C-alpha cells in the first residue's frame, strides 16, 4: 500500500466508509438483530463473527438493502443509505457475495468476470448493437480487467472452463473475482472460506490481505474460519443472539472470556 494511499485512508477515517448505528431487525416478534453498532474504515478488513444464528448474515442483508431495518441507520461515505435497494447500494460501490456461490454456472470463468463489469456500463443500449470506437474501447477494457482478475484469483488457466466444472475452492475464488468485477469500494464477503480445504483457505487469506488499498477500499467479512479471520482482520465484531457481544483487535477477541463462553460454552 503506497504512502499516498495511507494518507488518504487516514483522512477518510475521520468519517467511516460504512457506519451502522443502532441497527435492528425483527421477524414476527423474533429479534434477529438488536441495536448493532460498528464501522468500517478505509484500508480495513473488518470481520463479523459469532455462532450460527447470531445474526451476521442478517446484518449483511440490512446493510446491502435486501432487508429493511426495523430500527437504526446505515451510512455509507457519510450519506444516509438506510432503506436503499440492493442495486442502489451496488451502484454506490457496496458489493457482496453470498453463502451459496452465486456465479453463472453455464458461462466460462472469463465470461463470468466480464459479465460482472456490465453493472457499471454507462453506454446507451443502442451502442451494444452499433458499437463505435468508444464502445469498442470499453469492451477491450472489460476484457483486460477480466484477465487481470483471473490472474489475481489464480484462475488464468481456467478462463475458458465453464463454472460448473470448477472445484469448490475455484468457485469461491471466482465468486470473489466476480464481485471485484463490479468495481466495489466496500467488498462484503459472506463466508468465502466455506467448503475450502486448508490450502485453499491459506490462498484466500493471502488474497484478502492484498485487496484493501488496491482493488477495493475496505472489506467487511462474515466468516466461521477463525484462523482466517485472525490472519486478515484489523478489527473484529462478535455477535451472539442478534446482539454485539464484543469488538476489538483479533488479539483482544481471542482473549475475551465472553467470546470464549459464546463459542465453547464456558468462561475462560
Secondary structure by P-SEA (a helix, b strand, c coil): ccaaaaaaaaaacccccbbbcbbbbbccccccccccccccccccbbbbbbcccccaaaaaaaaaccccccbbbbbccccccccccaaaaaaaccccccccccccccccaaaaaaaaacccccccaaaaacccaaaaaaaaaaaaaaaaaaaaaccccccccccccccaaaaaaaaaaaaaaacccbbbbccccccccaaaaaaaaaaaaacccccccbbbbbccaaaaaaacccbbbbbccccccccccaaaaaacaaaaaaaccccc
